[in-house]
Amino acid sequence: MAITKTILDDKIEIVTEFKHLQIRQATIIKEDGTELTRTFHRRVLHCGDLDGSNNLVDTDILSESTEIKAIAAAVWTQSVKDAWKAKLISEKDT
């Protein structure tokens, strides 16, 4: 009787004009190859946060999968980062 646990990012979506990455992670438990349970966890990554001087600090994605890193590199362009920074600053001032 072999029980296995697999964790994988089974859905990655790019949402909003700021190219947030919405990631659904599945945890799958199997016994002898037969799936017993599947649960989900969701999280969202955005391109960065403001520091105390209103500089955009890039989100640390070093621990993310190669696939997520590649998607982030492709969609988090400088223009997306600039627009996200402007939005964060405008929300801070209100």
Secondary structure, DSSP 8 states (H G I E B T S, - for coil): --EEEEEEEEEEEEETTTTEEEEEEEEEEEETTEEEEEEEEEEEE-SEEE-TTS-EEE---TTS-HHHHHHHHHH--HHHHHHHHHHHHHHHT-
